[in-house]
Amino acid sequence: MRSRKVGSSYADISISVVIPAYNEERMIDETVTALLEHLVSTGARFEVIVVDDGSEDETAQRVESIIRDGCSVTLLKNDANLGKGYSVRRGLLSARGRYLFFMDADHSYPVHELDKMLLELRNGYDLAIGSRALPASSLEVRPPLLRYLAGQVYAALIGMVVFSGISDTQCGFKGLRREVVRDLLPRLTLNDFAFDVELLFLARKYGYRIQPVPVTLRFNADSSKIRLVRDSLRMFCDLFRIRWNNARGRYESESRG
């Protein structure tokens, strides 16, 4: 299902921002409103796409209220809870911008971080990925110690099983050139939180240029959707699934773009 309210043609859209959302009624208004205000201030032609991943709360209704106010927002609704990776992929494949971004719905990262990623894309990089591990990054609100340690272990496992050289694959704020989306997203197979790793694995496999960008994190424990034990085990298994898919030629195709 799709709801849309736009004030002008979507021709020549420069920026598309996708927000996957699952049970985000508490934060979705703040996130979308802040994003819209910032995008309007840039003077760029843009679209915002919220993908509701089968929420059981009032997330979709909150977004529809924003749309009724006349804002240029598109709402896509998954029929069930299909996963963050599925929702991001659906939103990006429906987007029309030249530069495409996805960001978390809980406003964990200031929306103006998009400007730094956009600059890198305009400077020729194919992907600009938020990284909490860079010296210039900052943590306004730190995650709990157990969550932090789990992230460090997962990063080490990625380096051992899939690839090394990218210190933060899981930041929920990333930007891609349209050509990258067209080429790589149809190849993705993972629907959950490890989809970022699969995306970056394919970007490296096919020679795309990746630029980490420092970000400010405001961890929001109330809106975190990761169940530490169950999701960590699934994400760990997905690392080996990426290697298995690659060994079987699952990611191969005859051409790029």
FENBELNOR-V917564 format. One record per pair of residues at least 24 apart in sequence whose C-alpha atoms are under 10 Angstrom apart, sorted by the first residue. I is the first residue (numbers start at 0). J is the second residue. D is the distance in Angstrom with one decimal. If there is no record, write none. Layout:
BEGIN
i->I j->J d->D
i->I j->J d->D
END
This chain:
BEGIN
i->0 j->74 d->8.0
i->0 j->75 d->5.9
i->0 j->76 d->5.5
i->0 j->77 d->7.7
i->0 j->78 d->8.5
i->1 j->50 d->9.5
i->1 j->73 d->7.0
i->1 j->74 d->5.5
i->1 j->75 d->4.9
i->1 j->76 d->6.7
i->1 j->77 d->9.8
i->2 j->59 d->10.0
i->2 j->62 d->9.5
i->2 j->63 d->7.4
i->2 j->66 d->8.0
i->2 j->67 d->9.8
i->2 j->72 d->8.4
i->2 j->73 d->5.8
i->2 j->74 d->5.2
i->2 j->75 d->7.0
i->2 j->76 d->8.9
i->3 j->48 d->9.3
i->3 j->63 d->8.7
i->3 j->66 d->6.9
i->3 j->67 d->9.1
i->3 j->69 d->9.5
i->3 j->70 d->9.0
i->3 j->71 d->7.4
i->3 j->72 d->6.2
i->3 j->73 d->4.6
i->3 j->74 d->6.5
i->3 j->75 d->9.0
i->4 j->63 d->9.3
i->4 j->65 d->9.3
i->4 j->66 d->5.7
i->4 j->67 d->7.3
i->4 j->68 d->8.8
i->4 j->69 d->6.2
i->4 j->70 d->6.4
i->4 j->71 d->5.5
i->4 j->72 d->6.2
i->4 j->73 d->6.9
i->4 j->74 d->9.3
i->5 j->46 d->8.7
i->5 j->66 d->8.4
i->5 j->69 d->7.0
i->5 j->70 d->6.6
i->5 j->71 d->4.5
i->5 j->72 d->7.0
i->5 j->73 d->8.4
i->6 j->69 d->7.4
i->6 j->70 d->7.6
i->6 j->71 d->6.5
i->6 j->72 d->10.0
i->7 j->44 d->9.5
i->7 j->71 d->8.6
i->8 j->44 d->9.6
i->9 j->44 d->8.2
i->9 j->45 d->8.1
i->9 j->46 d->7.9
i->9 j->71 d->9.9
i->9 j->94 d->10.0
i->9 j->95 d->7.5
i->9 j->96 d->8.7
i->10 j->44 d->8.9
i->10 j->45 d->9.9
i->10 j->95 d->8.3
i->10 j->96 d->8.9
i->11 j->44 d->7.3
i->11 j->45 d->9.0
i->11 j->95 d->8.2
i->11 j->96 d->7.3
i->11 j->97 d->8.0
i->12 j->43 d->7.9
i->12 j->44 d->5.0
i->12 j->45 d->5.4
i->12 j->46 d->7.3
i->12 j->94 d->9.4
i->12 j->95 d->6.4
i->12 j->96 d->4.7
i->12 j->97 d->6.6
i->12 j->98 d->8.7
i->13 j->43 d->6.4
i->13 j->44 d->5.4
i->13 j->45 d->5.8
i->13 j->46 d->8.5
i->13 j->95 d->8.2
i->13 j->96 d->4.9
i->13 j->97 d->5.0
i->13 j->98 d->6.1
i->13 j->99 d->8.4
i->14 j->38 d->8.6
i->14 j->43 d->7.2
i->14 j->44 d->6.5
i->14 j->45 d->4.6
i->14 j->46 d->6.5
i->14 j->47 d->8.5
i->14 j->94 d->9.1
i->14 j->95 d->8.1
i->14 j->96 d->4.9
i->14 j->97 d->6.1
i->14 j->98 d->5.1
i->14 j->99 d->5.9
i->14 j->100 d->7.7
i->14 j->117 d->8.8
i->14 j->174 d->9.8
i->14 j->176 d->9.9
i->14 j->177 d->9.9
i->15 j->44 d->8.8
i->15 j->45 d->5.6
i->15 j->46 d->4.9
i->15 j->47 d->5.9
i->15 j->48 d->7.4
i->15 j->90 d->9.4
i->15 j->91 d->8.1
i->15 j->93 d->9.7
i->15 j->94 d->6.1
i->15 j->95 d->6.7
i->15 j->96 d->4.9
i->15 j->97 d->7.6
i->15 j->98 d->6.4
i->15 j->99 d->4.8
i->15 j->100 d->6.2
i->15 j->101 d->8.4
i->15 j->174 d->9.5
i->15 j->175 d->10.0
i->15 j->177 d->9.7
i->16 j->45 d->7.9
i->16 j->46 d->6.4
i->16 j->47 d->4.9
i->16 j->48 d->6.1
i->16 j->49 d->8.4
i->16 j->72 d->9.8
i->16 j->90 d->8.6
i->16 j->91 d->8.2
i->16 j->94 d->8.1
i->16 j->95 d->10.0
i->16 j->96 d->8.6
i->16 j->98 d->8.6
i->16 j->99 d->5.9
i->16 j->100 d->4.7
i->16 j->101 d->5.5
i->16 j->102 d->7.4
i->16 j->113 d->9.4
i->16 j->172 d->10.0
i->16 j->173 d->9.7
i->16 j->174 d->8.8
i->17 j->46 d->8.6
i->17 j->47 d->6.0
i->17 j->48 d->4.7
i->17 j->49 d->5.8
i->17 j->50 d->7.3
i->17 j->73 d->9.4
i->17 j->74 d->9.9
i->17 j->86 d->8.9
i->17 j->87 d->6.7
i->17 j->88 d->9.2
i->17 j->89 d->9.2
i->17 j->90 d->5.7
i->17 j->91 d->6.5
i->17 j->92 d->10.0
i->17 j->93 d->9.6
i->17 j->94 d->8.0
i->17 j->99 d->7.7
i->17 j->100 d->6.1
i->17 j->101 d->4.5
i->17 j->102 d->6.5
i->17 j->103 d->8.7
i->17 j->104 d->9.4
i->17 j->172 d->9.9
i->18 j->47 d->7.7
i->18 j->48 d->6.2
i->18 j->49 d->4.7
i->18 j->50 d->6.1
i->18 j->51 d->8.5
i->18 j->74 d->9.7
i->18 j->83 d->9.7
i->18 j->86 d->8.5
i->18 j->87 d->7.3
i->18 j->90 d->7.8
i->18 j->91 d->9.6
i->18 j->100 d->8.6
i->18 j->101 d->5.8
i->18 j->102 d->5.4
i->18 j->103 d->6.0
i->18 j->104 d->5.8
i->18 j->105 d->9.5
i->18 j->171 d->9.8
i->18 j->172 d->9.7
i->19 j->48 d->8.4
i->19 j->49 d->5.9
i->19 j->50 d->4.8
i->19 j->51 d->6.3
i->19 j->52 d->6.9
i->19 j->75 d->9.5
i->19 j->82 d->9.0
i->19 j->83 d->6.3
i->19 j->84 d->8.6
i->19 j->85 d->9.0
i->19 j->86 d->5.7
i->19 j->87 d->5.9
i->19 j->88 d->9.4
i->19 j->89 d->9.4
i->19 j->90 d->7.9
i->19 j->101 d->7.8
i->19 j->102 d->7.5
i->19 j->103 d->6.6
i->19 j->104 d->6.4
i->19 j->105 d->9.9
i->20 j->49 d->6.9
i->20 j->50 d->6.0
i->20 j->51 d->5.0
i->20 j->52 d->5.9
i->20 j->53 d->8.6
i->20 j->54 d->7.6
i->20 j->58 d->7.5
i->20 j->59 d->8.8
i->20 j->76 d->9.7
i->20 j->82 d->9.7
i->20 j->83 d->7.9
i->20 j->86 d->8.2
i->20 j->87 d->9.5
i->20 j->102 d->9.8
i->20 j->103 d->7.5
i->20 j->104 d->5.7
i->20 j->105 d->8.5
i->21 j->50 d->8.5
i->21 j->51 d->6.0
i->21 j->52 d->5.2
i->21 j->53 d->6.7
i->21 j->54 d->4.9
i->21 j->55 d->8.0
i->21 j->56 d->8.5
i->21 j->57 d->9.9
i->21 j->58 d->7.4
i->21 j->59 d->9.3
i->21 j->80 d->7.8
i->21 j->81 d->9.9
i->21 j->82 d->8.8
i->21 j->83 d->8.3
i->21 j->86 d->9.6
i->21 j->104 d->8.4
i->21 j->222 d->9.4
i->21 j->224 d->8.2
i->22 j->51 d->8.3
i->22 j->52 d->8.2
i->22 j->53 d->8.2
i->22 j->54 d->4.8
i->22 j->55 d->6.1
i->22 j->56 d->5.5
i->22 j->57 d->7.3
i->22 j->58 d->5.9
i->22 j->59 d->8.9
i->22 j->104 d->9.6
i->22 j->222 d->8.4
i->22 j->224 d->9.0
i->23 j->51 d->9.0
i->23 j->54 d->7.9
i->23 j->55 d->9.5
i->23 j->56 d->7.7
i->23 j->57 d->7.9
i->23 j->58 d->5.5
i->23 j->59 d->9.0
i->23 j->61 d->9.3
i->23 j->104 d->6.8
i->23 j->105 d->7.0
i->23 j->221 d->9.9
i->23 j->222 d->7.1
i->23 j->223 d->9.8
i->23 j->224 d->9.8
i->24 j->54 d->9.0
i->24 j->55 d->9.6
i->24 j->56 d->6.5
i->24 j->57 d->5.4
i->24 j->58 d->4.3
i->24 j->59 d->8.0
i->24 j->60 d->8.5
i->24 j->61 d->6.7
i->24 j->62 d->8.9
i->24 j->104 d->9.6
i->24 j->105 d->9.5
i->24 j->222 d->9.7
i->25 j->56 d->9.6
i->25 j->57 d->8.8
i->25 j->58 d->8.1
i->25 j->61 d->9.3
i->25 j->104 d->9.9
i->25 j->105 d->8.4
i->25 j->221 d->9.4
i->25 j->222 d->8.3
i->26 j->58 d->8.9
i->26 j->61 d->9.7
i->26 j->104 d->6.9
i->26 j->105 d->5.4
i->26 j->106 d->7.2
i->26 j->107 d->10.0
i->26 j->221 d->10.0
i->26 j->222 d->8.1
i->27 j->57 d->9.8
i->27 j->58 d->6.9
i->27 j->59 d->9.2
i->27 j->61 d->7.3
i->27 j->62 d->7.4
i->27 j->65 d->10.0
i->27 j->103 d->9.6
i->27 j->104 d->5.9
i->27 j->105 d->6.6
i->27 j->106 d->8.1
i->28 j->58 d->8.8
i->28 j->61 d->6.6
i->28 j->62 d->7.0
i->28 j->64 d->9.2
i->28 j->65 d->7.6
i->28 j->104 d->9.2
i->28 j->105 d->9.6
i->28 j->106 d->9.9
i->29 j->104 d->9.1
i->29 j->105 d->8.4
i->29 j->106 d->7.5
i->30 j->102 d->9.6
i->30 j->103 d->8.7
i->30 j->104 d->6.2
i->30 j->105 d->6.5
i->30 j->106 d->5.2
i->30 j->107 d->9.0
i->30 j->108 d->9.6
i->30 j->109 d->9.1
i->30 j->110 d->8.2
i->31 j->62 d->8.2
i->31 j->65 d->8.4
i->31 j->70 d->9.9
i->31 j->72 d->8.7
i->31 j->104 d->8.0
i->31 j->105 d->9.7
i->31 j->106 d->8.7
i->31 j->110 d->9.4
i->32 j->62 d->10.0
i->32 j->65 d->8.2
i->32 j->70 d->9.2
i->33 j->106 d->8.7
i->33 j->109 d->8.6
i->33 j->110 d->6.9
i->33 j->111 d->9.3
i->34 j->106 d->9.2
i->34 j->109 d->8.8
i->34 j->110 d->5.7
i->34 j->111 d->8.1
i->34 j->113 d->9.5
i->35 j->70 d->8.0
i->35 j->71 d->8.3
i->35 j->72 d->8.8
i->35 j->110 d->9.2
i->36 j->110 d->9.5
i->37 j->110 d->7.1
i->37 j->111 d->6.8
i->37 j->113 d->9.5
i->37 j->114 d->9.7
i->38 j->110 d->8.9
i->38 j->111 d->8.8
i->38 j->113 d->9.4
i->38 j->114 d->9.6
i->41 j->111 d->10.0
i->41 j->114 d->9.0
i->44 j->96 d->8.6
i->45 j->71 d->8.2
i->45 j->72 d->9.5
i->45 j->95 d->9.0
i->45 j->96 d->7.1
i->45 j->97 d->9.6
i->45 j->98 d->9.6
i->45 j->99 d->9.8
i->46 j->70 d->9.6
i->46 j->71 d->6.2
i->46 j->72 d->6.4
i->46 j->73 d->7.7
i->46 j->94 d->7.9
i->46 j->95 d->8.1
i->46 j->96 d->7.6
i->46 j->99 d->9.7
i->47 j->71 d->6.8
i->47 j->72 d->4.9
i->47 j->73 d->6.2
i->47 j->74 d->8.7
i->47 j->90 d->9.5
i->47 j->94 d->8.7
i->47 j->100 d->9.6
i->47 j->101 d->9.7
i->48 j->72 d->5.8
i->48 j->73 d->4.7
i->48 j->74 d->5.9
i->48 j->75 d->7.3
i->48 j->87 d->9.8
i->48 j->89 d->9.9
i->48 j->90 d->6.4
i->48 j->91 d->8.5
i->48 j->93 d->8.7
i->48 j->94 d->7.6
i->48 j->101 d->9.2
i->49 j->73 d->6.2
i->49 j->74 d->5.0
i->49 j->75 d->6.2
i->49 j->76 d->8.4
i->49 j->86 d->9.0
i->49 j->87 d->9.3
i->49 j->90 d->7.4
i->49 j->101 d->9.7
i->49 j->104 d->8.7
i->50 j->74 d->6.0
i->50 j->75 d->4.7
i->50 j->76 d->5.8
i->50 j->77 d->7.2
i->50 j->83 d->9.3
i->50 j->85 d->9.6
i->50 j->86 d->5.9
i->50 j->87 d->7.5
i->50 j->88 d->9.8
i->50 j->89 d->7.8
i->50 j->90 d->6.3
i->50 j->91 d->9.9
i->50 j->104 d->9.9
i->51 j->75 d->6.1
i->51 j->76 d->4.8
i->51 j->77 d->6.1
i->51 j->78 d->9.0
i->51 j->79 d->9.2
i->51 j->80 d->8.6
i->51 j->81 d->9.9
i->51 j->83 d->9.7
i->51 j->86 d->7.6
i->51 j->90 d->9.9
i->52 j->76 d->6.4
i->52 j->77 d->5.1
i->52 j->78 d->7.6
i->52 j->79 d->6.4
i->52 j->80 d->5.0
i->52 j->81 d->6.3
i->52 j->82 d->6.9
i->52 j->83 d->7.5
i->52 j->85 d->8.7
i->52 j->86 d->6.4
i->52 j->87 d->9.7
i->53 j->77 d->5.4
i->53 j->78 d->5.8
i->53 j->79 d->4.3
i->53 j->80 d->4.5
i->53 j->81 d->7.4
i->53 j->82 d->9.2
i->53 j->86 d->9.9
i->54 j->78 d->9.4
i->54 j->79 d->7.9
i->54 j->80 d->7.0
i->55 j->79 d->9.6
i->55 j->80 d->9.2
i->81 j->190 d->6.9
i->81 j->191 d->8.0
i->82 j->189 d->8.9
i->82 j->190 d->5.2
i->82 j->191 d->4.8
i->82 j->192 d->7.6
i->82 j->194 d->9.7
i->83 j->189 d->9.5
i->83 j->190 d->6.3
i->83 j->191 d->5.3
i->83 j->192 d->6.2
i->83 j->193 d->9.2
i->83 j->194 d->8.2
i->83 j->195 d->9.9
i->83 j->224 d->9.7
i->84 j->187 d->8.9
i->84 j->188 d->9.0
i->84 j->189 d->6.5
i->84 j->190 d->4.2
i->84 j->191 d->4.9
i->84 j->192 d->6.2
i->84 j->193 d->7.6
i->84 j->194 d->5.3
i->84 j->195 d->7.7
i->84 j->197 d->10.0
i->84 j->198 d->9.8
i->85 j->187 d->9.2
i->85 j->188 d->8.9
i->85 j->189 d->7.5
i->85 j->190 d->4.5
i->85 j->191 d->7.0
i->85 j->192 d->9.5
i->85 j->194 d->8.4
i->86 j->190 d->7.9
i->86 j->191 d->9.1
i->87 j->184 d->9.6
i->87 j->190 d->8.9
i->87 j->191 d->9.9
i->87 j->194 d->9.2
i->87 j->195 d->10.0
i->88 j->180 d->8.8
i->88 j->184 d->6.4
i->88 j->185 d->8.3
i->88 j->187 d->8.3
i->88 j->189 d->9.9
i->88 j->190 d->8.6
i->88 j->194 d->9.2
i->89 j->184 d->9.1
i->89 j->185 d->9.9
i->91 j->175 d->9.5
i->91 j->177 d->9.0
i->91 j->180 d->7.1
i->91 j->181 d->9.0
i->91 j->184 d->8.3
i->92 j->177 d->9.4
i->92 j->180 d->7.1
i->92 j->181 d->7.4
i->92 j->184 d->7.5
i->92 j->185 d->8.5
i->94 j->177 d->9.0
i->94 j->180 d->9.6
i->95 j->177 d->8.2
i->96 j->176 d->8.8
i->96 j->177 d->7.0
i->97 j->175 d->8.8
i->97 j->176 d->6.3
i->97 j->177 d->5.2
i->97 j->178 d->8.3
i->98 j->125 d->9.5
i->98 j->126 d->9.6
i->98 j->174 d->7.0
i->98 j->175 d->6.0
i->98 j->176 d->4.8
i->98 j->177 d->5.8
i->98 j->178 d->9.1
i->98 j->179 d->9.8
i->98 j->180 d->9.5
i->99 j->126 d->9.5
i->99 j->173 d->8.4
i->99 j->174 d->5.6
i->99 j->175 d->5.2
i->99 j->176 d->6.2
i->99 j->177 d->6.4
i->99 j->178 d->9.9
i->99 j->179 d->9.6
i->99 j->180 d->8.1
i->100 j->126 d->9.6
i->100 j->127 d->9.1
i->100 j->128 d->9.5
i->100 j->171 d->10.0
i->100 j->172 d->7.2
i->100 j->173 d->5.6
i->100 j->174 d->4.2
i->100 j->175 d->6.2
i->100 j->176 d->8.8
i->100 j->177 d->9.8
i->101 j->171 d->7.3
i->101 j->172 d->5.7
i->101 j->173 d->5.6
i->101 j->174 d->6.6
i->101 j->175 d->8.9
i->102 j->129 d->9.8
i->102 j->170 d->8.8
i->102 j->171 d->5.4
i->102 j->172 d->4.4
i->102 j->173 d->6.7
i->102 j->174 d->8.9
i->103 j->170 d->9.0
i->103 j->171 d->5.5
i->103 j->172 d->6.7
i->103 j->173 d->9.8
i->103 j->222 d->10.0
i->103 j->223 d->9.9
i->104 j->171 d->9.2
i->104 j->222 d->8.7
i->105 j->217 d->9.5
i->105 j->218 d->9.0
i->105 j->219 d->7.1
i->105 j->220 d->9.8
i->105 j->221 d->9.2
i->105 j->222 d->6.3
i->105 j->223 d->8.2
i->106 j->216 d->9.2
i->106 j->217 d->7.9
i->106 j->218 d->9.0
i->106 j->219 d->8.3
i->106 j->222 d->9.6
i->107 j->139 d->9.7
i->107 j->140 d->9.2
i->107 j->170 d->9.9
i->107 j->171 d->8.5
i->107 j->172 d->9.3
i->107 j->215 d->8.3
i->107 j->216 d->5.8
i->107 j->217 d->4.8
i->107 j->218 d->5.7
i->107 j->219 d->6.4
i->107 j->220 d->9.9
i->107 j->222 d->9.4
i->107 j->223 d->9.8
i->108 j->138 d->9.9
i->108 j->139 d->9.9
i->108 j->170 d->9.4
i->108 j->171 d->8.3
i->108 j->172 d->7.5
i->108 j->214 d->7.1
i->108 j->215 d->5.9
i->108 j->216 d->5.3
i->108 j->217 d->6.2
i->108 j->218 d->8.5
i->109 j->172 d->9.9
i->109 j->214 d->8.3
i->109 j->215 d->7.0
i->109 j->216 d->7.9
i->109 j->217 d->8.3
i->110 j->172 d->9.4
i->111 j->214 d->9.8
i->112 j->172 d->8.5
i->112 j->173 d->9.9
i->112 j->212 d->8.7
i->112 j->213 d->8.4
i->112 j->214 d->6.4
i->112 j->215 d->7.9
i->113 j->172 d->8.1
i->113 j->173 d->8.4
i->113 j->174 d->7.9
i->113 j->212 d->9.7
i->113 j->214 d->9.5
i->115 j->174 d->9.9
i->115 j->212 d->7.0
i->115 j->213 d->8.5
i->115 j->214 d->9.0
i->116 j->172 d->9.2
i->116 j->173 d->7.6
i->116 j->174 d->6.3
i->116 j->175 d->8.9
i->116 j->210 d->8.5
i->116 j->211 d->8.5
i->116 j->212 d->6.5
i->116 j->213 d->9.2
i->116 j->214 d->9.8
i->117 j->173 d->9.8
i->117 j->174 d->7.2
i->117 j->175 d->8.9
i->117 j->176 d->9.4
i->119 j->174 d->9.2
i->119 j->175 d->10.0
i->119 j->209 d->9.3
i->119 j->210 d->7.1
i->119 j->211 d->9.2
i->119 j->212 d->8.4
i->120 j->174 d->7.7
i->120 j->175 d->7.2
i->120 j->176 d->6.7
i->120 j->208 d->9.6
i->120 j->209 d->9.4
i->120 j->210 d->8.6
i->121 j->176 d->8.9
i->123 j->176 d->9.2
i->123 j->208 d->8.1
i->123 j->209 d->9.8
i->123 j->210 d->9.8
i->124 j->174 d->9.9
i->124 j->175 d->8.6
i->124 j->176 d->8.2
i->124 j->207 d->7.8
i->124 j->208 d->5.2
i->124 j->209 d->6.1
i->124 j->210 d->6.4
i->125 j->174 d->8.3
i->125 j->175 d->5.9
i->125 j->176 d->5.5
i->125 j->177 d->8.8
i->125 j->178 d->8.3
i->125 j->179 d->6.7
i->125 j->180 d->9.7
i->125 j->202 d->8.7
i->125 j->206 d->9.6
i->125 j->207 d->5.8
i->125 j->208 d->5.1
i->125 j->209 d->6.1
i->125 j->210 d->8.0
i->126 j->173 d->7.4
i->126 j->174 d->5.6
i->126 j->175 d->4.5
i->126 j->176 d->6.6
i->126 j->177 d->9.9
i->126 j->179 d->7.9
i->126 j->180 d->9.7
i->126 j->199 d->8.9
i->126 j->202 d->8.2
i->126 j->207 d->7.5
i->126 j->208 d->6.4
i->126 j->209 d->4.8
i->126 j->210 d->6.2
i->126 j->211 d->8.4
i->127 j->172 d->8.9
i->127 j->173 d->5.9
i->127 j->174 d->5.0
i->127 j->175 d->6.4
i->127 j->176 d->8.9
i->127 j->208 d->8.7
i->127 j->209 d->5.9
i->127 j->210 d->4.8
i->127 j->211 d->5.8
i->127 j->212 d->6.5
i->128 j->165 d->9.8
i->128 j->167 d->8.6
i->128 j->168 d->8.0
i->128 j->169 d->9.2
i->128 j->170 d->7.4
i->128 j->171 d->8.7
i->128 j->172 d->6.6
i->128 j->173 d->4.4
i->128 j->174 d->6.2
i->128 j->175 d->8.5
i->128 j->199 d->9.5
i->128 j->209 d->7.3
i->128 j->210 d->6.2
i->128 j->211 d->4.8
i->128 j->212 d->5.8
i->128 j->213 d->8.6
i->128 j->214 d->9.4
i->129 j->167 d->7.9
i->129 j->168 d->8.4
i->129 j->169 d->8.6
i->129 j->170 d->5.7
i->129 j->171 d->7.3
i->129 j->172 d->5.4
i->129 j->173 d->5.8
i->129 j->174 d->8.4
i->129 j->210 d->8.7
i->129 j->211 d->5.8
i->129 j->212 d->4.8
i->129 j->213 d->5.9
i->129 j->214 d->5.8
i->129 j->215 d->9.1
i->129 j->216 d->9.9
i->130 j->165 d->8.9
i->130 j->166 d->7.5
i->130 j->167 d->5.3
i->130 j->168 d->7.5
i->130 j->169 d->8.2
i->130 j->170 d->6.1
i->130 j->171 d->9.2
i->130 j->172 d->8.6
i->130 j->173 d->9.2
i->130 j->210 d->9.4
i->130 j->211 d->5.7
i->130 j->212 d->5.6
i->130 j->213 d->5.3
i->130 j->214 d->6.1
i->130 j->215 d->9.0
i->130 j->216 d->9.6
i->131 j->166 d->8.6
i->131 j->167 d->6.5
i->131 j->168 d->9.4
i->131 j->169 d->9.2
i->131 j->170 d->7.0
i->131 j->211 d->9.2
i->131 j->212 d->8.4
i->131 j->213 d->6.3
i->131 j->214 d->6.0
i->131 j->215 d->7.2
i->131 j->216 d->7.2
i->132 j->165 d->9.4
i->132 j->166 d->6.3
i->132 j->167 d->6.2
i->132 j->168 d->9.9
i->132 j->170 d->9.7
i->132 j->211 d->9.3
i->132 j->212 d->9.5
i->132 j->213 d->7.7
i->132 j->214 d->8.9
i->133 j->166 d->8.4
i->133 j->167 d->8.8
i->133 j->211 d->8.1
i->133 j->212 d->7.7
i->133 j->213 d->5.7
i->133 j->214 d->8.3
i->134 j->213 d->7.6
i->134 j->214 d->9.9
i->135 j->212 d->8.8
i->135 j->213 d->5.6
i->135 j->214 d->7.6
i->135 j->215 d->8.9
i->136 j->212 d->8.3
i->136 j->213 d->4.5
i->136 j->214 d->4.9
i->136 j->215 d->5.6
i->136 j->216 d->8.0
i->137 j->213 d->7.9
i->137 j->214 d->6.6
i->137 j->215 d->4.8
i->137 j->216 d->6.3
i->137 j->217 d->8.9
i->138 j->214 d->8.5
i->138 j->215 d->5.7
i->138 j->216 d->4.8
i->138 j->217 d->6.2
i->138 j->218 d->7.9
i->139 j->215 d->6.8
i->139 j->216 d->5.9
i->139 j->217 d->5.1
i->139 j->218 d->7.7
i->140 j->215 d->9.3
i->140 j->216 d->6.7
i->140 j->217 d->4.6
i->140 j->218 d->5.2
i->140 j->219 d->7.7
i->140 j->220 d->9.6
i->141 j->216 d->7.7
i->141 j->217 d->7.0
i->141 j->218 d->5.8
i->141 j->219 d->8.8
i->141 j->220 d->9.6
i->142 j->216 d->9.3
i->142 j->217 d->8.6
i->142 j->218 d->5.7
i->142 j->219 d->7.9
i->142 j->220 d->7.3
i->143 j->218 d->9.0
i->143 j->220 d->8.3
i->145 j->227 d->8.8
i->146 j->225 d->9.5
i->146 j->226 d->10.0
i->146 j->227 d->7.3
i->149 j->227 d->8.0
i->149 j->228 d->9.4
i->149 j->231 d->7.9
i->150 j->227 d->9.9
i->150 j->231 d->9.1
i->153 j->231 d->8.0
i->153 j->234 d->8.4
i->153 j->235 d->7.5
i->153 j->238 d->9.8
i->154 j->196 d->10.0
i->156 j->235 d->7.8
i->156 j->238 d->8.2
i->157 j->196 d->7.9
i->157 j->235 d->8.6
i->157 j->238 d->7.0
i->157 j->239 d->9.6
i->159 j->238 d->9.8
i->160 j->235 d->9.5
i->160 j->238 d->6.6
i->160 j->239 d->6.9
i->160 j->241 d->9.2
i->160 j->242 d->7.6
i->161 j->196 d->8.2
i->161 j->197 d->8.9
i->161 j->199 d->9.9
i->161 j->200 d->7.3
i->161 j->238 d->6.5
i->161 j->239 d->7.7
i->161 j->240 d->9.8
i->161 j->241 d->7.4
i->161 j->242 d->6.6
i->162 j->196 d->9.0
i->162 j->199 d->9.1
i->162 j->200 d->7.0
i->162 j->203 d->8.9
i->162 j->238 d->9.9
i->162 j->242 d->9.9
i->163 j->200 d->9.8
i->165 j->196 d->9.9
i->165 j->199 d->8.9
i->165 j->209 d->9.2
i->165 j->210 d->9.5
i->165 j->211 d->8.0
i->166 j->211 d->8.9
i->167 j->196 d->9.7
i->167 j->211 d->8.4
i->168 j->193 d->9.0
i->168 j->194 d->9.7
i->168 j->195 d->6.3
i->168 j->196 d->6.1
i->168 j->197 d->9.7
i->168 j->198 d->9.5
i->168 j->199 d->7.6
i->168 j->200 d->9.9
i->168 j->211 d->9.4
i->169 j->193 d->7.9
i->169 j->194 d->9.1
i->169 j->195 d->6.3
i->169 j->196 d->7.5
i->170 j->195 d->8.6
i->170 j->214 d->9.0
i->170 j->216 d->9.2
i->171 j->195 d->8.7
i->172 j->212 d->9.8
i->172 j->214 d->8.8
i->173 j->211 d->9.2
i->173 j->212 d->9.1
i->174 j->209 d->9.9
i->174 j->210 d->9.8
i->175 j->209 d->9.3
i->177 j->256 d->9.2
i->178 j->255 d->8.6
i->178 j->256 d->5.7
i->179 j->205 d->9.9
i->179 j->207 d->7.9
i->179 j->255 d->8.7
i->179 j->256 d->7.1
i->180 j->256 d->8.5
i->181 j->255 d->8.5
i->181 j->256 d->5.9
i->182 j->252 d->9.6
i->182 j->254 d->8.6
i->182 j->255 d->5.6
i->182 j->256 d->4.7
i->183 j->250 d->8.9
i->183 j->255 d->8.4
i->183 j->256 d->8.4
i->185 j->250 d->9.4
i->186 j->249 d->7.9
i->186 j->250 d->5.8
i->186 j->251 d->8.3
i->186 j->252 d->8.9
i->187 j->241 d->9.6
i->187 j->249 d->9.4
i->187 j->250 d->7.9
i->188 j->237 d->9.9
i->188 j->240 d->9.3
i->188 j->241 d->8.6
i->188 j->244 d->8.8
i->188 j->249 d->9.1
i->188 j->250 d->9.1
i->189 j->234 d->9.7
i->189 j->237 d->7.6
i->189 j->240 d->8.9
i->189 j->241 d->8.6
i->191 j->230 d->8.8
i->191 j->233 d->8.6
i->191 j->234 d->7.9
i->191 j->237 d->9.1
i->192 j->224 d->9.9
i->192 j->225 d->8.4
i->192 j->230 d->8.0
i->192 j->231 d->9.2
i->192 j->233 d->8.8
i->192 j->234 d->6.7
i->192 j->237 d->9.3
i->193 j->230 d->9.5
i->193 j->231 d->9.5
i->193 j->233 d->8.5
i->193 j->234 d->5.5
i->193 j->235 d->8.4
i->193 j->236 d->9.4
i->193 j->237 d->6.5
i->193 j->238 d->7.5
i->193 j->241 d->9.4
i->194 j->234 d->9.0
i->194 j->237 d->8.7
i->194 j->238 d->9.7
i->194 j->241 d->9.6
i->196 j->234 d->9.5
i->196 j->237 d->9.1
i->196 j->238 d->7.8
i->196 j->241 d->8.5
i->197 j->237 d->8.8
i->197 j->238 d->8.1
i->197 j->240 d->9.4
i->197 j->241 d->6.4
i->197 j->242 d->9.4
i->198 j->241 d->10.0
i->200 j->241 d->8.3
i->200 j->242 d->9.5
i->200 j->245 d->9.7
i->201 j->241 d->9.6
i->201 j->245 d->9.3
i->201 j->250 d->7.8
i->201 j->251 d->9.8
i->204 j->245 d->9.7
i->204 j->250 d->9.4
i->204 j->251 d->10.0
i->205 j->251 d->9.7
i->205 j->255 d->8.4
END
